[in-house]
Amino acid sequence: MDIKPYQTILLRRTLCKILGKDSSSRFAKFISILNPNKSIEEISMQYGFTYSEIQLYVSHLIKWQKVWLINPLTKFCIYTINSKPLDQKLSEYAEKFDNIRLDLLQILKQVEVPKSINDIS
């Protein structure tokens, strides 16, 4: 995978599920400073990690399916939900979670039409 300096990392799991008992302190520090608003280059410069060190960590995290490699989040980013019909998704969630249907509907309707993060209330 080609990891670019302008990209960033978005965690798919909580920190405790990524860090094991045998994790190095350097790797633990790297995981704890990740911020989807900062690029890999910014993280490297601000916290003293080499670019090759970050590439190694990120490539392992991607291989282990612990992170997504994305462009940094800004208030101008545009996000949409999956193109599956909203009602079908809600019925899938309703089967798994009893009381979440109305709250989930309100949240998903905010991003039903592509909007920037800045536009979501």
Biopython code that builds the backbone (N, CA, C, O; Angstrom):
import numpy as np
from Bio.PDB.StructureBuilder import StructureBuilder

atoms = [
    (1, "MET", "N", (0.853, -1.176, 0.000)),
    (1, "MET", "CA", (0.000, 0.000, 0.000)),
    (1, "MET", "C", (0.893, 1.232, 0.000)),
    (1, "MET", "O", (1.895, 1.287, 0.713)),
    (2, "ASP", "N", (0.527, 2.199, -0.792)),
    (2, "ASP", "CA", (1.285, 3.443, -0.892)),
    (2, "ASP", "C", (0.701, 4.473, 0.077)),
    (2, "ASP", "O", (-0.404, 4.973, -0.130)),
    (3, "ILE", "N", (1.441, 4.778, 1.116)),
    (3, "ILE", "CA", (0.995, 5.709, 2.156)),
    (3, "ILE", "C", (1.583, 7.080, 1.861)),
    (3, "ILE", "O", (2.802, 7.238, 1.793)),
    (4, "LYS", "N", (0.722, 8.063, 1.686)),
    (4, "LYS", "CA", (1.146, 9.422, 1.336)),
    (4, "LYS", "C", (1.255, 10.282, 2.590)),
    (4, "LYS", "O", (0.506, 10.080, 3.546)),
    (5, "PRO", "N", (2.201, 11.258, 2.596)),
    (5, "PRO", "CA", (2.365, 12.132, 3.766)),
    (5, "PRO", "C", (1.145, 12.990, 4.081)),
    (5, "PRO", "O", (0.961, 13.397, 5.228)),
    (6, "TYR", "N", (0.308, 13.272, 3.080)),
    (6, "TYR", "CA", (-0.863, 14.127, 3.321)),
    (6, "TYR", "C", (-2.042, 13.346, 3.869)),
    (6, "TYR", "O", (-3.040, 13.955, 4.255)),
    (7, "GLN", "N", (-1.972, 12.016, 3.920)),
    (7, "GLN", "CA", (-3.077, 11.203, 4.427)),
    (7, "GLN", "C", (-3.018, 11.137, 5.952)),
    (7, "GLN", "O", (-2.049, 11.580, 6.569)),
    (8, "THR", "N", (-4.069, 10.577, 6.546)),
    (8, "THR", "CA", (-4.109, 10.389, 7.997)),
    (8, "THR", "C", (-4.726, 9.038, 8.308)),
    (8, "THR", "O", (-5.143, 8.314, 7.404)),
    (9, "ILE", "N", (-4.782, 8.706, 9.577)),
    (9, "ILE", "CA", (-5.251, 7.409, 10.025)),
    (9, "ILE", "C", (-6.495, 7.594, 10.873)),
    (9, "ILE", "O", (-6.542, 8.460, 11.747)),
    (10, "LEU", "N", (-7.497, 6.777, 10.610)),
    (10, "LEU", "CA", (-8.726, 6.783, 11.395)),
    (10, "LEU", "C", (-8.862, 5.414, 12.059)),
    (10, "LEU", "O", (-8.922, 4.388, 11.381)),
    (11, "LEU", "N", (-8.910, 5.410, 13.383)),
    (11, "LEU", "CA", (-8.990, 4.152, 14.131)),
    (11, "LEU", "C", (-10.321, 3.459, 13.898)),
    (11, "LEU", "O", (-11.372, 4.100, 13.907)),
    (12, "ARG", "N", (-10.274, 2.146, 13.690)),
    (12, "ARG", "CA", (-11.483, 1.335, 13.568)),
    (12, "ARG", "C", (-11.865, 0.700, 14.899)),
    (12, "ARG", "O", (-12.991, 0.233, 15.068)),
    (13, "ARG", "N", (-10.952, 0.684, 15.821)),
    (13, "ARG", "CA", (-11.143, 0.056, 17.124)),
    (13, "ARG", "C", (-10.756, 1.041, 18.219)),
    (13, "ARG", "O", (-10.106, 2.050, 17.946)),
    (14, "THR", "N", (-11.144, 0.757, 19.435)),
    (14, "THR", "CA", (-10.710, 1.592, 20.552)),
    (14, "THR", "C", (-9.236, 1.311, 20.832)),
    (14, "THR", "O", (-8.699, 0.279, 20.427)),
    (15, "LEU", "N", (-8.600, 2.233, 21.522)),
    (15, "LEU", "CA", (-7.171, 2.096, 21.812)),
    (15, "LEU", "C", (-6.844, 0.801, 22.543)),
    (15, "LEU", "O", (-5.857, 0.138, 22.224)),
    (16, "CYS", "N", (-7.665, 0.438, 23.517)),
    (16, "CYS", "CA", (-7.366, -0.759, 24.301)),
    (16, "CYS", "C", (-7.437, -2.025, 23.451)),
    (16, "CYS", "O", (-6.783, -3.015, 23.780)),
    (17, "LYS", "N", (-8.207, -2.019, 22.377)),
    (17, "LYS", "CA", (-8.287, -3.188, 21.508)),
    (17, "LYS", "C", (-7.122, -3.236, 20.522)),
    (17, "LYS", "O", (-6.839, -4.295, 19.962)),
    (18, "ILE", "N", (-6.442, -2.113, 20.301)),
    (18, "ILE", "CA", (-5.295, -2.087, 19.397)),
    (18, "ILE", "C", (-4.018, -2.414, 20.146)),
    (18, "ILE", "O", (-3.188, -3.187, 19.668)),
    (19, "LEU", "N", (-3.863, -1.826, 21.316)),
    (19, "LEU", "CA", (-2.634, -2.006, 22.088)),
    (19, "LEU", "C", (-2.690, -3.300, 22.889)),
    (19, "LEU", "O", (-3.607, -3.520, 23.680)),
    (20, "GLY", "N", (-1.707, -4.138, 22.671)),
    (20, "GLY", "CA", (-1.621, -5.374, 23.435)),
    (20, "GLY", "C", (-0.669, -5.212, 24.601)),
    (20, "GLY", "O", (-0.047, -4.163, 24.768)),
    (21, "LYS", "N", (-0.559, -6.251, 25.400)),
    (21, "LYS", "CA", (0.329, -6.215, 26.564)),
    (21, "LYS", "C", (1.794, -6.082, 26.148)),
    (21, "LYS", "O", (2.613, -5.541, 26.891)),
    (22, "ASP", "N", (2.110, -6.579, 24.958)),
    (22, "ASP", "CA", (3.493, -6.558, 24.503)),
    (22, "ASP", "C", (3.815, -5.379, 23.566)),
    (22, "ASP", "O", (4.868, -5.371, 22.929)),
    (23, "SER", "N", (2.926, -4.397, 23.478)),
    (23, "SER", "CA", (3.163, -3.235, 22.617)),
    (23, "SER", "C", (4.307, -2.382, 23.165)),
    (23, "SER", "O", (4.434, -2.186, 24.373)),
    (24, "SER", "N", (5.129, -1.884, 22.250)),
    (24, "SER", "CA", (6.232, -1.017, 22.681)),
    (24, "SER", "C", (5.680, 0.335, 23.117)),
    (24, "SER", "O", (4.599, 0.739, 22.689)),
    (25, "SER", "N", (6.420, 1.026, 23.961)),
    (25, "SER", "CA", (5.971, 2.346, 24.437)),
    (25, "SER", "C", (5.927, 3.341, 23.279)),
    (25, "SER", "O", (5.077, 4.232, 23.254)),
    (26, "ARG", "N", (6.842, 3.189, 22.320)),
    (26, "ARG", "CA", (6.867, 4.082, 21.151)),
    (26, "ARG", "C", (5.600, 3.889, 20.306)),
    (26, "ARG", "O", (4.992, 4.865, 19.865)),
    (27, "PHE", "N", (5.210, 2.644, 20.086)),
    (27, "PHE", "CA", (3.990, 2.347, 19.327)),
    (27, "PHE", "C", (2.762, 2.847, 20.088)),
    (27, "PHE", "O", (1.848, 3.408, 19.484)),
    (28, "ALA", "N", (2.734, 2.650, 21.394)),
    (28, "ALA", "CA", (1.614, 3.123, 22.222)),
    (28, "ALA", "C", (1.492, 4.638, 22.135)),
    (28, "ALA", "O", (0.383, 5.170, 22.063)),
    (29, "LYS", "N", (2.630, 5.339, 22.141)),
    (29, "LYS", "CA", (2.597, 6.799, 22.009)),
    (29, "LYS", "C", (2.032, 7.186, 20.648)),
    (29, "LYS", "O", (1.211, 8.098, 20.551)),
    (30, "PHE", "N", (2.475, 6.487, 19.584)),
    (30, "PHE", "CA", (1.978, 6.776, 18.236)),
    (30, "PHE", "C", (0.463, 6.630, 18.169)),
    (30, "PHE", "O", (-0.225, 7.506, 17.644)),
    (31, "ILE", "N", (-0.053, 5.536, 18.693)),
    (31, "ILE", "CA", (-1.501, 5.294, 18.684)),
    (31, "ILE", "C", (-2.230, 6.379, 19.470)),
    (31, "ILE", "O", (-3.292, 6.838, 19.050)),
    (32, "SER", "N", (-1.674, 6.790, 20.602)),
    (32, "SER", "CA", (-2.363, 7.759, 21.459)),
    (32, "SER", "C", (-2.410, 9.168, 20.867)),
    (32, "SER", "O", (-3.270, 9.960, 21.253)),
    (33, "ILE", "N", (-1.512, 9.497, 19.943)),
    (33, "ILE", "CA", (-1.490, 10.848, 19.374)),
    (33, "ILE", "C", (-2.220, 10.957, 18.051)),
    (33, "ILE", "O", (-2.328, 12.050, 17.494)),
    (34, "LEU", "N", (-2.729, 9.832, 17.529)),
    (34, "LEU", "CA", (-3.416, 9.888, 16.229)),
    (34, "LEU", "C", (-4.590, 10.848, 16.288)),
    (34, "LEU", "O", (-5.345, 10.881, 17.260)),
    (35, "ASN", "N", (-4.723, 11.617, 15.238)),
    (35, "ASN", "CA", (-5.778, 12.619, 15.148)),
    (35, "ASN", "C", (-6.209, 12.703, 13.687)),
    (35, "ASN", "O", (-5.384, 13.035, 12.836)),
    (36, "PRO", "N", (-7.472, 12.414, 13.365)),
    (36, "PRO", "CA", (-7.897, 12.425, 11.962)),
    (36, "PRO", "C", (-7.859, 13.815, 11.323)),
    (36, "PRO", "O", (-8.058, 13.947, 10.115)),
    (37, "ASN", "N", (-7.605, 14.850, 12.129)),
    (37, "ASN", "CA", (-7.481, 16.201, 11.573)),
    (37, "ASN", "C", (-6.053, 16.541, 11.182)),
    (37, "ASN", "O", (-5.811, 17.582, 10.571)),
    (38, "LYS", "N", (-5.103, 15.676, 11.525)),
    (38, "LYS", "CA", (-3.692, 15.930, 11.218)),
    (38, "LYS", "C", (-3.173, 14.892, 10.234)),
    (38, "LYS", "O", (-3.483, 13.705, 10.342)),
    (39, "SER", "N", (-2.380, 15.354, 9.275)),
    (39, "SER", "CA", (-1.791, 14.444, 8.302)),
    (39, "SER", "C", (-0.642, 13.674, 8.936)),
    (39, "SER", "O", (-0.164, 14.028, 10.014)),
    (40, "ILE", "N", (-0.207, 12.626, 8.265)),
    (40, "ILE", "CA", (0.942, 11.851, 8.718)),
    (40, "ILE", "C", (2.168, 12.753, 8.822)),
    (40, "ILE", "O", (2.950, 12.637, 9.766)),
    (41, "GLU", "N", (2.331, 13.634, 7.872)),
    (41, "GLU", "CA", (3.467, 14.557, 7.885)),
    (41, "GLU", "C", (3.433, 15.472, 9.122)),
    (41, "GLU", "O", (4.459, 15.699, 9.763)),
    (42, "GLU", "N", (2.250, 15.989, 9.443)),
    (42, "GLU", "CA", (2.106, 16.849, 10.629)),
    (42, "GLU", "C", (2.411, 16.081, 11.914)),
    (42, "GLU", "O", (3.073, 16.598, 12.813)),
    (43, "ILE", "N", (1.921, 14.840, 11.991)),
    (43, "ILE", "CA", (2.187, 14.004, 13.160)),
    (43, "ILE", "C", (3.683, 13.743, 13.277)),
    (43, "ILE", "O", (4.251, 13.800, 14.368)),
    (44, "SER", "N", (4.311, 13.461, 12.152)),
    (44, "SER", "CA", (5.755, 13.199, 12.131)),
    (44, "SER", "C", (6.540, 14.401, 12.644)),
    (44, "SER", "O", (7.418, 14.247, 13.493)),
    (45, "MET", "N", (6.239, 15.578, 12.148)),
    (45, "MET", "CA", (6.973, 16.776, 12.538)),
    (45, "MET", "C", (6.686, 17.175, 13.990)),
    (45, "MET", "O", (7.599, 17.557, 14.721)),
    (46, "GLN", "N", (5.422, 17.089, 14.404)),
    (46, "GLN", "CA", (5.038, 17.553, 15.729)),
    (46, "GLN", "C", (5.519, 16.634, 16.859)),
    (46, "GLN", "O", (5.848, 17.104, 17.948)),
    (47, "TYR", "N", (5.557, 15.322, 16.595)),
    (47, "TYR", "CA", (5.851, 14.377, 17.677)),
    (47, "TYR", "C", (7.175, 13.629, 17.508)),
    (47, "TYR", "O", (7.500, 12.766, 18.323)),
    (48, "GLY", "N", (7.941, 13.946, 16.463)),
    (48, "GLY", "CA", (9.275, 13.369, 16.317)),
    (48, "GLY", "C", (9.329, 11.941, 15.804)),
    (48, "GLY", "O", (10.313, 11.242, 16.049)),
    (49, "PHE", "N", (8.309, 11.491, 15.104)),
    (49, "PHE", "CA", (8.349, 10.182, 14.465)),
    (49, "PHE", "C", (8.924, 10.349, 13.064)),
    (49, "PHE", "O", (8.616, 11.326, 12.382)),
    (50, "THR", "N", (9.760, 9.401, 12.625)),
    (50, "THR", "CA", (10.253, 9.465, 11.247)),
    (50, "THR", "C", (9.144, 8.981, 10.321)),
    (50, "THR", "O", (8.253, 8.233, 10.724)),
    (51, "TYR", "N", (9.222, 9.425, 9.075)),
    (51, "TYR", "CA", (8.200, 9.027, 8.110)),
    (51, "TYR", "C", (8.237, 7.515, 7.894)),
    (51, "TYR", "O", (7.186, 6.886, 7.775)),
    (52, "SER", "N", (9.424, 6.928, 7.842)),
    (52, "SER", "CA", (9.529, 5.479, 7.641)),
    (52, "SER", "C", (8.966, 4.711, 8.843)),
    (52, "SER", "O", (8.378, 3.643, 8.673)),
    (53, "GLU", "N", (9.140, 5.244, 10.044)),
    (53, "GLU", "CA", (8.575, 4.629, 11.249)),
    (53, "GLU", "C", (7.040, 4.643, 11.177)),
    (53, "GLU", "O", (6.388, 3.642, 11.475)),
    (54, "ILE", "N", (6.479, 5.779, 10.782)),
    (54, "ILE", "CA", (5.022, 5.884, 10.651)),
    (54, "ILE", "C", (4.519, 4.947, 9.565)),
    (54, "ILE", "O", (3.490, 4.295, 9.745)),
    (55, "GLN", "N", (5.224, 4.866, 8.440)),
    (55, "GLN", "CA", (4.817, 3.953, 7.366)),
    (55, "GLN", "C", (4.768, 2.515, 7.866)),
    (55, "GLN", "O", (3.844, 1.770, 7.538)),
    (56, "LEU", "N", (5.761, 2.127, 8.657)),
    (56, "LEU", "CA", (5.792, 0.773, 9.199)),
    (56, "LEU", "C", (4.587, 0.527, 10.108)),
    (56, "LEU", "O", (3.894, -0.480, 9.963)),
    (57, "TYR", "N", (4.339, 1.442, 11.040)),
    (57, "TYR", "CA", (3.194, 1.303, 11.951)),
    (57, "TYR", "C", (1.877, 1.253, 11.181)),
    (57, "TYR", "O", (1.037, 0.386, 11.424)),
    (58, "VAL", "N", (1.708, 2.187, 10.254)),
    (58, "VAL", "CA", (0.441, 2.274, 9.512)),
    (58, "VAL", "C", (0.229, 1.037, 8.646)),
    (58, "VAL", "O", (-0.883, 0.510, 8.590)),
    (59, "SER", "N", (1.266, 0.569, 7.977)),
    (59, "SER", "CA", (1.105, -0.616, 7.123)),
    (59, "SER", "C", (0.700, -1.834, 7.957)),
    (59, "SER", "O", (-0.113, -2.642, 7.509)),
    (60, "HIS", "N", (1.258, -1.975, 9.163)),
    (60, "HIS", "CA", (0.850, -3.073, 10.037)),
    (60, "HIS", "C", (-0.597, -2.896, 10.497)),
    (60, "HIS", "O", (-1.374, -3.850, 10.481)),
    (61, "LEU", "N", (-0.958, -1.689, 10.904)),
    (61, "LEU", "CA", (-2.318, -1.432, 11.369)),
    (61, "LEU", "C", (-3.345, -1.679, 10.270)),
    (61, "LEU", "O", (-4.435, -2.182, 10.540)),
    (62, "ILE", "N", (-3.004, -1.331, 9.036)),
    (62, "ILE", "CA", (-3.911, -1.596, 7.914)),
    (62, "ILE", "C", (-4.020, -3.100, 7.683)),
    (62, "ILE", "O", (-5.115, -3.628, 7.489)),
    (63, "LYS", "N", (-2.891, -3.777, 7.706)),
    (63, "LYS", "CA", (-2.886, -5.236, 7.509)),
    (63, "LYS", "C", (-3.732, -5.930, 8.575)),
    (63, "LYS", "O", (-4.448, -6.886, 8.275)),
    (64, "TRP", "N", (-3.653, -5.453, 9.812)),
    (64, "TRP", "CA", (-4.417, -6.042, 10.914)),
    (64, "TRP", "C", (-5.860, -5.523, 10.963)),
    (64, "TRP", "O", (-6.623, -5.891, 11.856)),
    (65, "GLN", "N", (-6.228, -4.673, 10.009)),
    (65, "GLN", "CA", (-7.577, -4.091, 9.903)),
    (65, "GLN", "C", (-7.971, -3.331, 11.165)),
    (65, "GLN", "O", (-9.088, -3.478, 11.663)),
    (66, "LYS", "N", (-7.051, -2.518, 11.680)),
    (66, "LYS", "CA", (-7.301, -1.707, 12.868)),
    (66, "LYS", "C", (-7.552, -0.243, 12.530)),
    (66, "LYS", "O", (-8.086, 0.500, 13.354)),
    (67, "VAL", "N", (-7.171, 0.180, 11.323)),
    (67, "VAL", "CA", (-7.313, 1.584, 10.918)),
    (67, "VAL", "C", (-7.740, 1.675, 9.456)),
    (67, "VAL", "O", (-7.619, 0.721, 8.687)),
    (68, "TRP", "N", (-8.240, 2.848, 9.104)),
    (68, "TRP", "CA", (-8.464, 3.219, 7.711)),
    (68, "TRP", "C", (-7.482, 4.327, 7.382)),
    (68, "TRP", "O", (-7.198, 5.177, 8.227)),
    (69, "LEU", "N", (-6.967, 4.327, 6.178)),
    (69, "LEU", "CA", (-6.107, 5.396, 5.694)),
    (69, "LEU", "C", (-6.998, 6.339, 4.893)),
    (69, "LEU", "O", (-7.592, 5.933, 3.895)),
    (70, "ILE", "N", (-7.093, 7.598, 5.326)),
    (70, "ILE", "CA", (-7.998, 8.565, 4.702)),
    (70, "ILE", "C", (-7.291, 9.899, 4.524)),
    (70, "ILE", "O", (-6.179, 10.091, 5.016)),
    (71, "ASN", "N", (-7.931, 10.810, 3.827)),
    (71, "ASN", "CA", (-7.449, 12.185, 3.789)),
    (71, "ASN", "C", (-7.885, 12.869, 5.078)),
    (71, "ASN", "O", (-8.947, 12.547, 5.610)),
    (72, "PRO", "N", (-7.086, 13.811, 5.595)),
    (72, "PRO", "CA", (-7.458, 14.467, 6.860)),
    (72, "PRO", "C", (-8.857, 15.075, 6.806)),
    (72, "PRO", "O", (-9.290, 15.586, 5.773)),
    (73, "LEU", "N", (-9.555, 15.010, 7.941)),
    (73, "LEU", "CA", (-10.902, 15.566, 8.037)),
    (73, "LEU", "C", (-10.831, 17.078, 8.189)),
    (73, "LEU", "O", (-10.033, 17.604, 8.965)),
    (74, "THR", "N", (-11.664, 17.751, 7.448)),
    (74, "THR", "CA", (-11.785, 19.204, 7.577)),
    (74, "THR", "C", (-13.268, 19.547, 7.586)),
    (74, "THR", "O", (-14.108, 18.690, 7.309)),
    (75, "LYS", "N", (-13.587, 20.784, 7.899)),
    (75, "LYS", "CA", (-15.001, 21.184, 7.902)),
    (75, "LYS", "C", (-15.570, 21.257, 6.495)),
    (75, "LYS", "O", (-16.774, 21.450, 6.330)),
    (76, "PHE", "N", (-14.728, 21.106, 5.475)),
    (76, "PHE", "CA", (-15.187, 21.156, 4.089)),
    (76, "PHE", "C", (-15.344, 19.764, 3.476)),
    (76, "PHE", "O", (-15.739, 19.649, 2.316)),
    (77, "CYS", "N", (-15.043, 18.710, 4.231)),
    (77, "CYS", "CA", (-15.190, 17.346, 3.736)),
    (77, "CYS", "C", (-16.673, 17.037, 3.489)),
    (77, "CYS", "O", (-17.542, 17.544, 4.199)),
    (78, "ILE", "N", (-16.952, 16.220, 2.499)),
    (78, "ILE", "CA", (-18.318, 15.822, 2.178)),
    (78, "ILE", "C", (-18.467, 14.334, 2.483)),
    (78, "ILE", "O", (-17.654, 13.522, 2.042)),
    (79, "TYR", "N", (-19.507, 13.977, 3.238)),
    (79, "TYR", "CA", (-19.752, 12.593, 3.606)),
    (79, "TYR", "C", (-21.173, 12.202, 3.246)),
    (79, "TYR", "O", (-22.089, 13.022, 3.305)),
    (80, "THR", "N", (-21.350, 10.930, 2.868)),
    (80, "THR", "CA", (-22.683, 10.398, 2.585)),
    (80, "THR", "C", (-22.806, 9.044, 3.259)),
    (80, "THR", "O", (-21.808, 8.433, 3.641)),
    (81, "ILE", "N", (-24.033, 8.584, 3.401)),
    (81, "ILE", "CA", (-24.246, 7.243, 3.926)),
    (81, "ILE", "C", (-24.256, 6.279, 2.756)),
    (81, "ILE", "O", (-24.288, 6.692, 1.597)),
    (82, "ASN", "N", (-24.228, 5.006, 3.064)),
    (82, "ASN", "CA", (-24.266, 3.966, 2.049)),
    (82, "ASN", "C", (-25.518, 4.125, 1.194)),
    (82, "ASN", "O", (-26.541, 4.613, 1.674)),
    (83, "SER", "N", (-25.442, 3.720, -0.051)),
    (83, "SER", "CA", (-26.567, 3.914, -0.967)),
    (83, "SER", "C", (-27.726, 2.946, -0.734)),
    (83, "SER", "O", (-28.757, 3.069, -1.395)),
    (84, "LYS", "N", (-27.590, 1.985, 0.187)),
    (84, "LYS", "CA", (-28.725, 1.110, 0.507)),
    (84, "LYS", "C", (-29.879, 1.962, 0.992)),
    (84, "LYS", "O", (-29.653, 2.980, 1.645)),
    (85, "PRO", "N", (-31.093, 1.581, 0.696)),
    (85, "PRO", "CA", (-32.237, 2.362, 1.200)),
    (85, "PRO", "C", (-32.197, 2.500, 2.719)),
    (85, "PRO", "O", (-31.889, 1.552, 3.442)),
    (86, "LEU", "N", (-32.508, 3.680, 3.170)),
    (86, "LEU", "CA", (-32.433, 4.005, 4.590)),
    (86, "LEU", "C", (-33.327, 3.093, 5.431)),
    (86, "LEU", "O", (-32.913, 2.646, 6.501)),
    (87, "ASP", "N", (-34.521, 2.818, 4.974)),
    (87, "ASP", "CA", (-35.441, 1.970, 5.740)),
    (87, "ASP", "C", (-34.902, 0.552, 5.910)),
    (87, "ASP", "O", (-35.083, -0.066, 6.959)),
    (88, "GLN", "N", (-34.235, 0.038, 4.868)),
    (88, "GLN", "CA", (-33.662, -1.307, 4.963)),
    (88, "GLN", "C", (-32.566, -1.337, 6.020)),
    (88, "GLN", "O", (-32.492, -2.276, 6.813)),
    (89, "LYS", "N", (-31.727, -0.329, 6.034)),
    (89, "LYS", "CA", (-30.665, -0.248, 7.042)),
    (89, "LYS", "C", (-31.265, -0.139, 8.438)),
    (89, "LYS", "O", (-30.810, -0.799, 9.371)),
    (90, "LEU", "N", (-32.290, 0.699, 8.574)),
    (90, "LEU", "CA", (-32.911, 0.877, 9.886)),
    (90, "LEU", "C", (-33.529, -0.418, 10.401)),
    (90, "LEU", "O", (-33.443, -0.712, 11.593)),
    (91, "SER", "N", (-34.149, -1.194, 9.516)),
    (91, "SER", "CA", (-34.736, -2.456, 9.967)),
    (91, "SER", "C", (-33.644, -3.437, 10.390)),
    (91, "SER", "O", (-33.848, -4.230, 11.309)),
    (92, "GLU", "N", (-32.478, -3.391, 9.723)),
    (92, "GLU", "CA", (-31.360, -4.244, 10.141)),
    (92, "GLU", "C", (-30.895, -3.860, 11.543)),
    (92, "GLU", "O", (-30.665, -4.725, 12.387)),
    (93, "TYR", "N", (-30.760, -2.564, 11.781)),
    (93, "TYR", "CA", (-30.341, -2.095, 13.102)),
    (93, "TYR", "C", (-31.413, -2.342, 14.154)),
    (93, "TYR", "O", (-31.093, -2.663, 15.298)),
    (94, "ALA", "N", (-32.686, -2.195, 13.778)),
    (94, "ALA", "CA", (-33.779, -2.391, 14.733)),
    (94, "ALA", "C", (-33.792, -3.822, 15.267)),
    (94, "ALA", "O", (-34.158, -4.057, 16.418)),
    (95, "GLU", "N", (-33.388, -4.780, 14.423)),
    (95, "GLU", "CA", (-33.328, -6.165, 14.871)),
    (95, "GLU", "C", (-32.230, -6.358, 15.928)),
    (95, "GLU", "O", (-32.371, -7.168, 16.843)),
    (96, "LYS", "N", (-31.141, -5.601, 15.783)),
    (96, "LYS", "CA", (-30.015, -5.765, 16.704)),
    (96, "LYS", "C", (-30.158, -4.921, 17.963)),
    (96, "LYS", "O", (-29.748, -5.339, 19.046)),
    (97, "PHE", "N", (-30.747, -3.720, 17.822)),
    (97, "PHE", "CA", (-30.850, -2.790, 18.938)),
    (97, "PHE", "C", (-32.296, -2.359, 19.090)),
    (97, "PHE", "O", (-32.911, -1.896, 18.130)),
    (98, "ASP", "N", (-32.839, -2.505, 20.279)),
    (98, "ASP", "CA", (-34.262, -2.237, 20.502)),
    (98, "ASP", "C", (-34.635, -0.755, 20.426)),
    (98, "ASP", "O", (-35.550, -0.401, 19.683)),
    (99, "ASN", "N", (-33.963, 0.109, 21.162)),
    (99, "ASN", "CA", (-34.415, 1.483, 21.341)),
    (99, "ASN", "C", (-33.670, 2.508, 20.488)),
    (99, "ASN", "O", (-33.748, 3.704, 20.768)),
    (100, "ILE", "N", (-32.966, 2.077, 19.476)),
    (100, "ILE", "CA", (-32.112, 3.019, 18.760)),
    (100, "ILE", "C", (-32.752, 3.541, 17.466)),
    (100, "ILE", "O", (-32.231, 4.486, 16.872)),
    (101, "ARG", "N", (-33.830, 2.970, 17.032)),
    (101, "ARG", "CA", (-34.401, 3.278, 15.719)),
    (101, "ARG", "C", (-34.625, 4.781, 15.479)),
    (101, "ARG", "O", (-34.162, 5.304, 14.465)),
    (102, "LEU", "N", (-35.305, 5.472, 16.362)),
    (102, "LEU", "CA", (-35.599, 6.888, 16.133)),
    (102, "LEU", "C", (-34.344, 7.748, 16.161)),
    (102, "LEU", "O", (-34.188, 8.636, 15.323)),
    (103, "ASP", "N", (-33.454, 7.502, 17.105)),
    (103, "ASP", "CA", (-32.220, 8.274, 17.171)),
    (103, "ASP", "C", (-31.365, 8.053, 15.936)),
    (103, "ASP", "O", (-30.802, 9.004, 15.395)),
    (104, "LEU", "N", (-31.262, 6.816, 15.487)),
    (104, "LEU", "CA", (-30.462, 6.500, 14.314)),
    (104, "LEU", "C", (-31.060, 7.164, 13.071)),
    (104, "LEU", "O", (-30.324, 7.674, 12.226)),
    (105, "LEU", "N", (-32.371, 7.157, 12.960)),
    (105, "LEU", "CA", (-33.025, 7.797, 11.826)),
    (105, "LEU", "C", (-32.674, 9.280, 11.776)),
    (105, "LEU", "O", (-32.355, 9.799, 10.706)),
    (106, "GLN", "N", (-32.726, 9.961, 12.899)),
    (106, "GLN", "CA", (-32.396, 11.388, 12.932)),
    (106, "GLN", "C", (-30.941, 11.632, 12.546)),
    (106, "GLN", "O", (-30.644, 12.573, 11.809)),
    (107, "ILE", "N", (-30.041, 10.800, 13.033)),
    (107, "ILE", "CA", (-28.621, 10.957, 12.718)),
    (107, "ILE", "C", (-28.370, 10.717, 11.228)),
    (107, "ILE", "O", (-27.673, 11.499, 10.581)),
    (108, "LEU", "N", (-28.926, 9.658, 10.695)),
    (108, "LEU", "CA", (-28.695, 9.331, 9.284)),
    (108, "LEU", "C", (-29.318, 10.349, 8.347)),
    (108, "LEU", "O", (-28.768, 10.621, 7.279)),
    (109, "LYS", "N", (-30.445, 10.912, 8.722)),
    (109, "LYS", "CA", (-31.081, 11.918, 7.870)),
    (109, "LYS", "C", (-30.221, 13.170, 7.746)),
    (109, "LYS", "O", (-30.331, 13.895, 6.758)),
    (110, "GLN", "N", (-29.366, 13.436, 8.733)),
    (110, "GLN", "CA", (-28.477, 14.591, 8.653)),
    (110, "GLN", "C", (-27.466, 14.446, 7.521)),
    (110, "GLN", "O", (-27.029, 15.447, 6.952)),
    (111, "VAL", "N", (-27.091, 13.223, 7.190)),
    (111, "VAL", "CA", (-26.106, 13.013, 6.132)),
    (111, "VAL", "C", (-26.683, 12.277, 4.927)),
    (111, "VAL", "O", (-25.938, 11.770, 4.088)),
    (112, "GLU", "N", (-28.003, 12.219, 4.843)),
    (112, "GLU", "CA", (-28.647, 11.526, 3.718)),
    (112, "GLU", "C", (-28.283, 12.191, 2.404)),
    (112, "GLU", "O", (-27.951, 11.509, 1.434)),
    (113, "VAL", "N", (-28.340, 13.485, 2.360)),
    (113, "VAL", "CA", (-27.892, 14.243, 1.189)),
    (113, "VAL", "C", (-26.476, 14.680, 1.501)),
    (113, "VAL", "O", (-26.226, 15.150, 2.611)),
    (114, "PRO", "N", (-25.519, 14.545, 0.560)),
    (114, "PRO", "CA", (-24.140, 14.918, 0.880)),
    (114, "PRO", "C", (-24.037, 16.334, 1.442)),
    (114, "PRO", "O", (-24.554, 17.287, 0.860)),
    (115, "LYS", "N", (-23.364, 16.452, 2.576)),
    (115, "LYS", "CA", (-23.157, 17.736, 3.241)),
    (115, "LYS", "C", (-21.738, 17.768, 3.770)),
    (115, "LYS", "O", (-21.122, 16.729, 4.008)),
    (116, "SER", "N", (-21.232, 18.965, 3.950)),
    (116, "SER", "CA", (-19.941, 19.076, 4.612)),
    (116, "SER", "C", (-20.160, 18.958, 6.115)),
    (116, "SER", "O", (-21.266, 19.171, 6.612)),
    (117, "ILE", "N", (-19.092, 18.616, 6.831)),
    (117, "ILE", "CA", (-19.191, 18.511, 8.284)),
    (117, "ILE", "C", (-19.669, 19.826, 8.870)),
    (117, "ILE", "O", (-20.405, 19.846, 9.857)),
    (118, "ASN", "N", (-19.252, 20.911, 8.265)),
    (118, "ASN", "CA", (-19.612, 22.242, 8.734)),
    (118, "ASN", "C", (-21.124, 22.472, 8.707)),
    (118, "ASN", "O", (-21.652, 23.235, 9.516)),
    (119, "ASP", "N", (-21.834, 21.798, 7.756)),
    (119, "ASP", "CA", (-23.275, 21.989, 7.593)),
    (119, "ASP", "C", (-24.117, 21.118, 8.504)),
    (119, "ASP", "O", (-25.316, 21.357, 8.648)),
    (120, "ILE", "N", (-23.504, 20.098, 9.129)),
    (120, "ILE", "CA", (-24.267, 19.188, 9.981)),
    (120, "ILE", "C", (-24.397, 19.790, 11.360)),
    (120, "ILE", "O", (-23.401, 20.163, 11.980)),
    (121, "SER", "N", (-25.627, 19.886, 11.843)),
    (121, "SER", "CA", (-25.856, 20.522, 13.153)),
    (121, "SER", "C", (-25.632, 19.556, 14.277)),
    (121, "SER", "O", (-25.780, 19.920, 15.443)),
]
sb = StructureBuilder()
sb.init_structure("model")
sb.init_model(0)
sb.init_chain("A")
sb.init_seg("    ")
for serial, (resi, resn, name, xyz) in enumerate(atoms, 1):
    if name == "N":
        sb.init_residue(resn, " ", resi, " ")
    sb.init_atom(name, np.array(xyz, "f"), 0.0, 1.0, " ", f" {name:<3s}", serial, name[0])
structure = sb.get_structure()
